[in-house]
Amino acid sequence: MNQFLRSLTASQQVGALFILVFGVLVLASGALLLVSLRERRDDSFGAAFGHELQNLRRLLQNTWFMAGMFWLSWVLGGVVAIALFAMVAFFSLREFITLSPTHRGDHRSLILAFFVVLPVQFWLVGGRHFDLFTVFIPVYVFLALPLVGALADDPHRFLERNAKMQWGIMVCVYGTSHVPALVRLEIPGYQDKSAFLVFFLVLVVQTCMLVQHLAARKLQRPPRAPHISQSFNWSSWAIGVAVGGALGGLLSAITPFKPGQALAMALIACIAGTAGHLVMKALKRDRGITNWGNQGQSITGATGLLDRVDALCFAAPIFFHSVRWFFRL
């Protein structure tokens, strides 16, 4: 089967994946709709059932969003795909900053973040300047932001304000920029197929997150960090990572990896993604919110966009650098 898939052209492979992935999503959406129409006479059970359906619906919407992002990145290709992810980074950062109170002294730093750092980071991706791309934000921007803030002459909670700004840029801009960077990689013997690495990353991470959620509901184990997440425990986490890793091994035919290597890469992506999701939940608890935006309606015009990409923002950089290290690019 793997040999047959590898023999297909890039267009044939993406067509087969389109039918498979979107077909499964349509079936899952239809099944969820049918289940939601069932009558529940017990009020207490009905409330719990409705809450569970809402969680599943949110996970399914996130999966639709991720699958759509992959498809657009493949169809649009090149510069347009980079611009698309730059917009995702822009709106994600805006959601993050909106819920992190700023002072007048932060205005210059905000202008630098949105209109200098973000476009330069994605320009570096487009030009394949990977050596500078990987250190531009963690080194140069992290040193420049406090300087710009200090020149504004506002010392009130200076460290906290700059830390929030740096954290938002790191997650929303640096993390997101590694997704189109995967498409720009030039792997020997894998020309014109790098977009499949994005598909691979998105599918294994989303599968891991979905299975972890379902396992947590089924096992009902005590949460590991109850003040941050009621659904995170080591058993459900291990099941989610294992299933995501196994799926990665099965998808080795669309990657430049052998099955064992694809399994290892998928495990790396799943562990990073679940860790990122937990960290972002901790940030939301710190802000006293349940999702990014007011009841899911963000003033950015993008409904809870950061909730949809939080795991990917952590998984993408680690996966990208693992691929670069493996192929010594």
N, C-alpha and C positions, 0 to 999 in steps of 0.2 A: 504493500500500500504506500509506504513512504517513497519507494523508488518511483511508483507511478506518479505521485504528486510532484516529486522533484523533476520529472520529465516534462511537466506541463509548463507552458509559458507563463510569464508574470500575469498577463491578462486573464488566462484561463484559471490560474490559481485564485486570483481575486474574485473572479466570477463565481467559482465554486464556494469560496468562503462567504461571499455575499448571500448566496442561497442558503447555506447552512446556518450562519449566525442570525441573519434577520428572520429566517424561517422559524428558528427556535424562539426568538424573541416574540414573534407574532403569536406562536402557540402559547407561550408563557403568559402573554398579556391577555389572550382570550380566556385561558384557564382562570386567571386571577379575576377577570370580569365575571365569569360564571359563578365563581365561589362567592364573590361579593354580593351577588343577587339572591343568595340563599337567605331564607327568613330565619332569624334568631329570636326565639320567644323569651328566653331567659335574659333579663336586662343586664345582669352582672356579667354573664358570659358573653352577651352581645357586645358590651363595651370593650371587654378584653379582646374579643375577636376582631372588632373594628380597629383597635390599636395595632394588632398584629398585621392586619391587612394594610394599614397605613405604612408600617415599616417595610413590608414587602413591596408595596407600590413605589416607595421612595427608592429602594434598591433597584427595582426594575427600571425606573426612570433614569437612574444614574447609568445603568448598563446601556440603555438606549442612547443616552448622550455620548458615552464613550465609543460605542460602535459607530455612531454618526460622525464623531470626530475623526475616527480612523478612515472612514469612507471618504470624507471630504479631503483629508490630507492626501489620500491616494489619487482621487479624481483631479483635484486642483494642482497638486504637485508643486515643487519648487518654491518660488517666492511667495505665491498666494498662500500656500500652506503655512509658511513661516509667519505671514501677516495674520492668518487666522489664529494661530496660537499666541501671537503677540496681543491680540485683542482679548483672548481668554486671560492672559496674564494681567492686562490692564484692568479688566473688570474685577478679577479676583483681588488684586491689590486694593482697588477702590473699596470693595466690601470689607477688607481687613482694616483699612485705615478708618473707614466710617465708624467702626465699632471700637476704635482705639482713640480716645480723646486727644486732640492736639492743641497746641498753643499757637499764638500769632508768630512766635519765633520759629515754628516748624514750617512755615510757608515756603521758605527757600529750599528746605530739604525735600518738601513734597514736590516742588517743581523739578528739582534735580532727579528725584526718583521716577516720576511719571514721564517726563519729557526729555531726559538725557539718558539715565541708566537703562530704562526699559528698551528704547529703540537701539541703543548701542549694543546691548546684549544680544538682541535678535539679529542685528546687522552682522555681528561676529559669527553667529550661527550660519547665516546665509553665505558668508565668505569662507566658511570652513576654517576659521582661525581658532581651532580648538584649544591650543595651548593658552592663548590669551583669554578665550571664552571661559575657561574653567577657573581662572583666578581673578577675572575682572571685578566681580562683585565681592567675593570673600576677602580680597586684599585691597584693591584700590578704592572701591566704593565704601567699604566699611571704614576706611581711614578718612575718606573725604566727607562723609555725612556728618560726623561730629564736628569737624572743622567748620562746615557751613552753619551748623547749629550754634556753635560758639560765637561766630561772627554776628549772629542775630542778637546777641547780648541778652539772652533770657536763660538764667541759670536754674529756674524753678523746675525741679524734678528732671534735670537735664539727662541723667543716666537712664532713667526709666523711659523717657520719651525717645531717646536715640535707640535704645534696645528694641523698642516696639517697631520703630521704623526699619531697623536692620533686619529684624525677624520677618516682617512682612515682605520685604524685598527678597530675602533669601528663599522663602517658601513660594511666594506667588510669581516672582520673576525668574529667579535662578532655577528653581525646580521645574517650572513649566517649560522653560527654554530648552531643557534637555529632551523633550519629546520630539520637536522638529529636528533637533540635532541628530537623533537616531536616523532620520531619513537622509541626512547629508553625509553619513558615514560611507566611505568607499571601501567595502570589504572585498578582497580578492575572490573572484569566482561567484560573487553575489551582486553583480551590477544590476541596477534598475529594480531591485527587490527589497531595498532597505526599509520601505514602508511596512513590510511584513513584520519587521521588528517592533514597530509601534503596535500593530495588531496583536502580536504575541504578548507584549507587555501588558496592554490593556485587558486582554481576555483572561490571562492567568491571574492578574491582580483582582479584577472584578469577580471572577469565579471564586477566588479565595475569600473575598469579603462576603459574598453571598452565602457560601457554605458555612463560614464561621458564624454568621448571624443565625442561620437555620439550626446549626448544631447547638448554639447557645440556648435557643428557645426550646429545643428538644431535650437537652441534657439537664437543664435547670441546675447547673452547678453554681456555687457561690462566686460572685464576681471577684476578680483579682484586685481591681481598683474601684470599689463601689462609689466613691465620691466623684469619679470621672466617667466611668462607663459601667452600666449594669449588665452589659452583654459580653464583656471581655473576661474570659477565663482561659486557663492554659489548655484545658481539654478541647474546647471548641476552636481555640487558636491553632492547635496542632492539627486538628482535622482539616480546617480550612487551608492551612499551608500545605498539607500533604496532598489534598485534592488538587489545589492549584499547581503544585509541582508535577503531579502525575499528568495533568492536562498539558503542561509544558513539554513533557517528554513525548506525548502523543503528537504534538504539533511540530516536532523536530523537522518534518519534511518541508515546512515553509520557512525554515531558518537556516543559517549557515552552520548549525551545530549538529553533532551526532545526538542520538536519543539521550544518552547519559549526560552529555554536556547541556542539552536543552533542559533536562530535569534540574540540573544544578542552577542554571540561570533563572529558571522559573522560581525555584526555592528562594533565591536571593531577592528577586522582585517581590515575591509574596511577603517575605519577612519584613522588607523595607516598607512595603505598602501598608501592612497592618500596624506597624510601629508608627508610621506617619499619621494614620487615621486616629490612633489613640492619643498622640500628642496634640493633634488639632482639636480633639474633644476636650482635652485639658485646657487649651486656650479658650474654648467656648465657655467652659465652666468658670474660668477666671473672669470672663466678661459678663457672666450671668445670663447667657443665652443658650437656646437649644439648637439653633442653626444660624448660619450667617445670613442676616437680613431679618427684618421684622416679620415674624410668623411666616418665614419663607419668602416674603416679598421684598426683595432688595431694592434700594433706591438706585442701584446701578442700572436697573432695567433687566438684569440677568438674575433670574430667580435662584437664589442659593447656589450660585456658580461655584463658590469655593467648597461647598459641601460635596460637590460632584467630583472635584479634582484633587481633594486633599490627599488621598492615598497615592495618587499618581505623582503629586509634587515631591513626595519622598522617594518613591520607587524609581522614577525616571533617572535622576542623577546617578544613583548607585548602579542601576542596570546599564546605563550608558558607559560609565567608566569601567564596569566589569567587561563589557564587550570590547572597549578600546584596549584594555589590558590583555584580554585573551588573544586578540589578533595583533597586538603590538602596533596599533595605528598611531 
